[in-house]
């Protein structure tokens, strides 16, 4: 019984995170068609329909500026958010909406078909 309640809590959290506005969230790139994007992490400054603008630390310290803005496409990427010691994956293809539109949208739960 407690295990079932734990699963319900996880599914509720995933639904809430999928509908959330990501501005201000700390996010990182898990998978991307562009290998140089993998591992990029930072704070989301702006979320548009197709992109996330993230404030990150610069990898090179030659210039005086330590921070930089990176624009990442949502399509084809997998983002991660750390929550209570767990990593929650967000598929960019499923969040190609403006944040305000996504909070109103109703998502249908898709069950995986068994592979025989």
C-alpha positions as CSV (number, residue, x, y, z in Angstrom):
1,X,0.0,0.0,0.0
2,X,2.8,2.4,0.9
3,X,4.6,1.5,-2.3
4,X,1.5,2.4,-4.4
5,X,1.2,5.7,-2.6
6,X,4.8,6.4,-3.3
7,X,4.2,5.8,-7.1
8,X,1.2,8.1,-7.0
9,X,3.4,10.8,-5.4
10,X,6.0,10.4,-8.1
11,X,3.4,10.5,-11.0
12,X,1.9,13.6,-9.4
13,X,5.3,15.3,-9.2
14,X,6.1,14.4,-12.8
15,X,2.7,15.9,-14.0
16,X,3.3,19.1,-12.0
17,X,6.9,19.5,-13.3
18,X,5.7,18.9,-16.9
19,X,3.2,21.7,-16.5
20,X,5.5,24.1,-14.6
21,X,7.0,27.3,-15.8
22,X,10.8,26.8,-16.0
23,X,12.0,30.4,-15.6
24,X,14.2,30.4,-12.5
25,X,14.7,26.7,-12.4
26,X,18.2,25.1,-12.3
27,X,18.3,22.8,-15.3
28,X,20.9,20.7,-17.2
29,X,21.1,19.0,-20.5
30,X,21.2,15.2,-20.4
31,X,20.9,14.4,-24.1
32,X,21.2,16.5,-27.3
33,X,21.8,16.1,-31.0
34,X,24.7,18.6,-30.5
35,X,27.3,16.9,-28.3
36,X,28.7,20.2,-27.0
37,X,25.3,20.9,-25.3
38,X,25.4,17.8,-23.1
39,X,26.3,18.8,-19.6
40,X,25.4,22.5,-19.9
41,X,23.7,23.6,-16.7
42,X,22.4,26.8,-15.3
43,X,19.4,28.9,-14.4
44,X,16.6,29.3,-16.9
45,X,16.2,33.1,-17.6
46,X,13.7,32.9,-20.4
47,X,11.4,30.3,-21.8
48,X,9.9,30.7,-25.3
49,X,7.9,28.3,-27.3
50,X,10.9,26.6,-28.8
51,X,13.9,27.6,-26.7
52,X,15.3,28.0,-23.2
53,X,17.8,30.8,-22.4
54,X,20.1,29.6,-19.6
55,X,22.6,31.6,-17.6
56,X,25.7,29.5,-17.1
57,X,29.2,29.8,-15.9
58,X,31.8,30.4,-18.6
59,X,34.2,27.5,-19.1
60,X,37.1,29.9,-20.0
61,X,38.2,32.5,-17.5
62,X,40.2,34.7,-19.9
63,X,37.6,37.4,-19.9
64,X,36.3,39.4,-16.9
65,X,32.8,38.1,-17.4
66,X,32.2,34.8,-15.5
67,X,28.7,34.2,-16.8
68,X,27.2,33.7,-20.2
69,X,23.7,33.2,-21.7
70,X,23.2,30.1,-23.8
71,X,20.2,29.6,-26.0
72,X,19.1,25.9,-26.3
73,X,16.4,24.5,-28.6
74,X,13.9,22.3,-26.8
75,X,13.3,20.0,-29.8
76,X,15.4,16.8,-29.6
77,X,16.9,17.4,-26.2
78,X,16.4,15.9,-22.8
79,X,16.7,18.1,-19.8
80,X,17.1,17.2,-16.2
81,X,16.0,18.8,-13.0
82,X,17.2,17.7,-9.6
83,X,14.4,17.4,-7.0
84,X,14.8,15.9,-3.5
85,X,17.9,14.0,-4.5
86,X,16.4,12.5,-7.7
87,X,16.9,13.6,-11.3
88,X,13.6,14.1,-13.2
89,X,14.0,14.0,-17.0
90,X,12.1,16.4,-19.2
91,X,11.8,15.6,-22.9
92,X,12.1,18.8,-24.9
93,X,9.7,17.6,-27.5
94,X,6.9,17.3,-24.9
95,X,7.4,20.9,-23.7
96,X,7.3,22.8,-27.0
97,X,4.7,25.2,-25.7
98,X,5.0,28.6,-24.0
99,X,5.0,28.1,-20.3
100,X,1.6,29.8,-19.9
101,X,0.1,27.5,-22.6
102,X,1.5,24.4,-21.0
103,X,0.0,25.1,-17.6
104,X,-3.5,25.1,-19.1
105,X,-2.9,22.1,-21.4
106,X,-4.2,18.7,-20.4
107,X,-1.8,15.9,-21.1
108,X,-3.0,12.3,-21.7
109,X,-0.9,9.6,-20.1
110,X,0.6,7.4,-22.7
111,X,1.2,3.8,-21.8
112,X,4.0,2.0,-23.5
113,X,2.9,-1.0,-25.6
114,X,4.6,-4.2,-24.8
115,X,7.3,-5.2,-27.2
116,X,6.9,-8.8,-28.3
